[in-house]
Amino acid sequence: MRRLPRITPLAFLASMLLVTAGCAVSPPQSGTGSQPDDSLALLTAALPETLNPLAGFDNNGTGKINESLFTLEGPQNQLPAIVPLLAAAQPEISADAKEWKVTLRTGIFFSDGTPFDAKDVVASYQSIMDPASASPIAGVLTNLAGVRATDDHTVEFTLHEPQVSFKTALLIGVAPSESLERTGLVEDSVLNRAPIGTGPYVLDSFTPSRLVLKANPSFRDGEVDLKRVVYEEATDDNSRAQRMLAGEFDGTVLPPRLAASFAGNSDFELVRATSADWRGLSLPAEHPLTSDPTVRLALNLGVDRQALVDGVLAGAGRPASTFVPAAYGNAFEPSAVFAYDTKRAGQLLDQSGWVLGDDAMRSKDGVPARFTLMYNPGDTLRRDLSLAFSAQMKQLGILVSVQSATFDQAEPRIGTDALMLGGGDTPYDVDTQLYKMLHSEYPAAGSYYDNPSHFADPGMDAALDLGRTTLDPEARDKAYRQVQSLYVNEPSMVVLAFADHSYVQRSSTAKAWTGTGTLLEPHDHGTAWGPWVKPGQWARNQ
């Protein structure tokens, strides 16, 4: 939901590819790009607006300049482990999961030469929590009551309420306390254009169209092999594809169908990263049609999710009935699935009094079965999913009018109109994937797009609370499986798909370097993710 770094790939509906489908990509040019052998040149859909980790830049434990206490490790199709990075060990958690003690590594220095210690961690988290900073990621720390240094290398976090998933909040990049001594808006911070971190890279240059990172000469493990990473902005999808074919760049992010056009070209490799990035639509609580629980169930049964994945996502994704992908392992409930069944959907609509008329459209007591579905005008994937969903609903006798609306325009209409949403901002614990979307304290405790359908069920709240607070892994998994089972019995939304992310990389780059592969990706992604998520760990092949 949050849009911090402006890195979001687009996708196209098969029947609407007026440009992409009709645009045959040019024959590849021989070449290896114009960058030196120890550099990587990436063409990105959008550059970040800020380089400040306290404003959300390159977070989720993957910071290239500003490292975090913990980072992510694991295969691409599984929930990655959250492992120590600037922390020396796993956190010590109190029995009530409200006190978290983190011991820090020693002998680490920021790129400006100042030593890393507990004061830096405390200052970073306090800066985000400070209302005066107006940090856009403050919502991640709403449950954090306080943070303090007990000595130079130990930090204690105190929570308002127990939260086992608080570990995901320890993926935020850390900045030096010296750069945070002046309070004020995070948008005015010097770190936005001159970041100082402990990571393998430092800033070389940053312009409106180009970001260049260079190897940190004082990095603790020695200067990394990949000396320079260049990110150049090109907002147009077809332009990025053509420039890749021209041999100008080593890699880019593309919509799935356009990326698939590279699959048979030996000069390139197509990389698809598994994600927990879901798409689905809210069902307005104040609308006479969608406020009916039986209608909501019918809508979920009446949508062909596999057809959406095959068409809109060009196969780069998986059908989704709930917010939980199979990557969550034992917390995933495989039986929590809506079978595609238009006959049953029609029967449920009939039972609710929404019956077909002579025009093959439904109504109830003279009220037509129709609602408006809004989508962000800058996101063609949401547009195309909305149009495809509308076409399927028409077969059930329900008219869904698709309309573009910015998030600011959508907010006052969320009670009466549906909205195509995306989520999975920090999907590295099942709690962070579910709690805000299904717990009854939301949206009041968060944003209007958290639990936008105002779903409330005591059994659901109890299961979510148990999963959030218990330190027993088996009890957590059982609680979250119960959440999914409850959800498919009475859905609050129509979750459609998990959208996997498509990247294209030159084969010569893949042969020259041993990379780190991909991770399970969040909603926000782009060339900071994919096969280039950890360039500081790349090793040149001999």
Secondary structure by P-SEA (a helix, b strand, c coil): ccccccbbbbbbccccccccccccccccccccccccccbbbbbbccccccccccccccccccccccccccccccccccccccccccccccccccccccbbbbbbbccccccccccccaaaaaaaaaaaaccccccccccccccccccccccccbbbbbbccccccccccccccccccccccccccccccccccccccccccccccccccbbbbccccccccccccccbbbbbbbccaaaaaaaaaacccccccccccccccccccccbbbbbbbccbbbbbbccccccccccaaaaaaaaaacaaaaaaaccccccbbbbcccccccccccccccccccccaaaaaaaaaaaccccccccccccccccbbbbbbcccccaaaaaaaaaaaaaaaaacbbbbbbbbccccccccccccccccccccccccccccccccccccccccccccccccccccaaaaaaaaaaaccccaaaaaaaaaaaaaaaaaccccccccbbbbbbbbbaaaaaacccccccccccccccccccccccccccccc
